[in-house]
Amino acid sequence: MDKTSGIYIAGHRGLVGSAIVRRLEAAGYTNLITRTHSEVDLTDQAAVEAFFQAERPEYVFLAAAKVGGILANSTYPADFIRENLQIQTNVIHSAYRSGVKKLEFLGSSCIYPKLAPQPIKEEYLLTGPLEPTNEAYAIAKIAGIVMTNSYRRQHGFNGISLMPTNLYGPGDNYDLQSSHVLPALIRKFHEAKVRGEGEVVVWGTGAPLREFLHVDDLADAAVFLMENYDEEEIINVGVGEDISIGDLARLVAEVVGFEGEIVFDTSKPDGTPRKLLDVSRLFDMGWRPKFDLRSGIEDAYRWFVENVG
């Protein structure tokens, strides 16, 4: 990518898209193309096609998606599969038709089998059943990977697919009805501290292990891979370490300054027991994350207090 290349960031207001915009701006890219949902509805095929034909971006970061935690995925599976299939189908096809030089599809680590061997290598995709609570979202994302690769095989379209682990950071969703675990914990502990409450209830047993990547590190990896990776095979993006939900809750409580009791509601679902990505392929290319988990949570909490709390 040249500094003046037309670069379209689909989903630029979301957690991932906004971080990619920040990263590109910091690196001196001057021709960033963005559209809000009201300007271009990515689920509308005709609107997306018209946008691509008019703007002719050279590069595309496909970060637009309908996302959510266990509760949202379990409650609205039809919305998750329909909207994500529509968005990625429209963007990938229109990018190909308008002559885009390269597209980067952002997937998710939930594409892997629920009981995949740990850490999860890229080749474990489609080797076992998915986690039922987010099956609809995962299948949509798998379809996006297959579509990107199919356009490469049939049309020579240059598309790559990244599989990030659990993300957090500035711009995250802190709605307790639809958020992921880390922002939900930040909100719960902050509100309990402000109200002077003596305990915070955390869903599940606290035993599941999860890996967390600061979204600014993902954005850095996304730009790095756009410039340095051209393979059909998906590539994992993570930190290579995980933490139990119980220990995560205690770490968030410490950062927030909540000194009460943490209670685990074992009647609530745990989800996948463990989900750690094997990131050796990315690390072997020379990329490394900049945030450790504590400093990342401190950064996310600062943003929450200034913008939400």
Backbone hydrogen bonds, N-H to C=O, Kabsch-Sander energy under -0.5 kcal/mol:
donor,donor_aa,acceptor,acceptor_aa,energy
5,S,2,D,-1.5
7,I,5,S,-0.7
7,I,31,N,-2.3
8,Y,6,G,-0.5
8,Y,59,Y,-3.1
9,I,7,I,-0.5
9,I,33,I,-2.1
10,A,8,Y,-0.7
10,A,61,F,-2.1
12,H,9,I,-0.8
14,G,11,G,-1.5
17,G,11,G,-0.6
18,S,14,G,-2.3
19,A,15,L,-1.1
20,I,16,V,-2.3
21,V,17,G,-2.3
22,R,18,S,-2.2
23,R,19,A,-2.4
24,L,20,I,-2.7
25,E,21,V,-2.7
26,A,22,R,-2.3
27,A,23,R,-1.4
28,G,25,E,-1.4
29,Y,24,L,-2.4
30,T,3,K,-2.9
31,N,3,K,-0.6
33,I,7,I,-3.5
34,T,32,L,-0.5
40,V,36,T,-2.5
42,L,40,V,-0.8
44,D,41,D,-2.2
45,Q,43,T,-0.8
48,V,44,D,-2.3
49,E,45,Q,-2.4
50,A,46,A,-2.3
51,F,47,A,-2.1
52,F,48,V,-2.4
53,Q,49,E,-2.3
54,A,50,A,-1.8
55,E,51,F,-2.9
56,R,52,F,-2.3
58,E,6,G,-2.2
59,Y,6,G,-2.1
60,V,102,K,-2.0
61,F,8,Y,-2.7
62,L,60,V,-0.7
62,L,104,E,-3.1
63,A,10,A,-1.4
63,A,61,F,-1.5
67,V,65,A,-0.7
69,G,178,S,-1.0
73,N,69,G,-2.6
74,S,70,I,-2.3
75,T,71,L,-2.0
76,Y,72,A,-2.4
80,F,76,Y,-2.0
81,I,77,P,-2.3
82,R,78,A,-2.4
83,E,79,D,-2.3
84,N,80,F,-1.3
85,L,81,I,-1.9
86,Q,82,R,-2.4
87,I,83,E,-2.6
88,Q,84,N,-2.2
89,T,85,L,-2.1
90,N,86,Q,-2.5
91,V,87,I,-2.4
92,I,88,Q,-2.5
93,H,89,T,-2.1
94,S,90,N,-2.2
95,A,91,V,-2.5
96,Y,92,I,-2.2
97,R,93,H,-2.5
98,S,94,S,-1.9
99,G,96,Y,-1.3
100,V,95,A,-2.5
101,K,58,E,-2.1
102,K,58,E,-1.4
103,L,158,N,-2.3
104,E,60,V,-2.9
105,F,103,L,-0.5
105,F,160,I,-3.3
106,L,62,L,-1.8
106,L,104,E,-0.5
107,G,105,F,-0.7
107,G,162,L,-3.4
109,S,164,P,-1.5
111,I,108,S,-1.5
112,Y,109,S,-1.5
114,K,129,P,-2.6
116,A,113,P,-1.7
120,I,276,L,-3.6
121,K,119,P,-0.6
124,Y,121,K,-2.0
125,L,122,E,-1.4
127,T,124,Y,-1.5
134,N,131,E,-1.4
135,E,132,P,-1.1
138,A,134,N,-2.6
139,I,135,E,-2.8
140,A,136,A,-1.7
141,K,137,Y,-2.2
142,I,138,A,-2.6
143,A,139,I,-2.3
144,G,140,A,-1.7
145,I,141,K,-1.9
146,V,142,I,-2.6
147,M,143,A,-2.5
148,T,144,G,-2.4
149,N,145,I,-2.5
150,S,146,V,-2.4
151,Y,147,M,-2.4
152,R,148,T,-1.4
153,R,149,N,-2.5
154,Q,150,S,-2.9
155,H,151,Y,-1.7
156,G,152,R,-1.4
157,F,151,Y,-2.0
159,G,157,F,-1.4
160,I,103,L,-2.5
162,L,105,F,-2.8
163,M,235,I,-2.5
165,T,237,V,-1.9
166,N,211,E,-0.8
168,Y,213,L,-1.3
172,D,169,G,-1.5
174,Y,172,D,-0.6
176,L,174,Y,-0.6
178,S,175,D,-1.6
179,S,175,D,-2.1
184,A,180,H,-1.8
185,L,181,V,-2.3
186,I,182,L,-2.3
187,R,183,P,-2.3
188,K,184,A,-2.7
189,F,185,L,-2.7
190,H,186,I,-2.2
191,E,187,R,-2.8
192,A,188,K,-2.1
193,K,189,F,-2.2
194,V,190,H,-2.6
195,R,191,E,-2.3
196,G,192,A,-0.8
196,G,193,K,-0.6
197,E,192,A,-2.4
200,V,261,E,-2.3
202,V,263,V,-3.3
204,G,265,D,-2.1
209,L,273,P,-2.5
210,R,243,I,-2.7
211,E,275,K,-0.7
213,L,166,N,-3.1
215,V,168,Y,-2.9
217,D,214,H,-1.0
218,L,214,H,-1.8
219,A,215,V,-2.5
220,D,216,D,-1.8
221,A,217,D,-2.4
222,A,218,L,-2.9
223,V,219,A,-2.1
224,F,220,D,-2.2
225,L,221,A,-2.8
226,M,222,A,-1.9
227,E,223,V,-1.6
228,N,224,F,-1.3
229,Y,225,L,-2.4
235,I,161,S,-1.9
237,V,163,M,-2.4
243,I,210,R,-2.6
245,I,208,P,-2.2
246,G,206,G,-2.7
248,L,244,S,-2.6
249,A,245,I,-2.6
250,R,246,G,-1.9
251,L,247,D,-2.2
252,V,248,L,-2.8
253,A,249,A,-2.5
254,E,250,R,-1.9
255,V,251,L,-2.4
256,V,252,V,-2.8
257,G,253,A,-2.0
258,F,253,A,-2.2
261,E,198,G,-3.4
263,V,200,V,-2.9
263,V,261,E,-0.5
265,D,202,V,-2.8
265,D,263,V,-0.6
266,T,264,F,-1.2
268,K,265,D,-1.7
275,K,209,L,-1.1
278,D,120,I,-2.9
279,V,277,L,-0.8
283,F,279,V,-2.7
284,D,280,S,-2.5
285,M,281,R,-0.6
285,M,282,L,-1.1
286,G,283,F,-1.7
287,W,282,L,-1.3
296,G,292,D,-2.2
297,I,293,L,-2.6
298,E,294,R,-2.5
299,D,295,S,-1.9
300,A,296,G,-2.5
301,Y,297,I,-2.8
302,R,298,E,-2.1
303,W,299,D,-1.9
304,F,300,A,-2.3
305,V,301,Y,-2.7
306,E,302,R,-2.1
307,N,303,W,-2.1
308,V,304,F,-3.2
309,G,304,F,-2.9
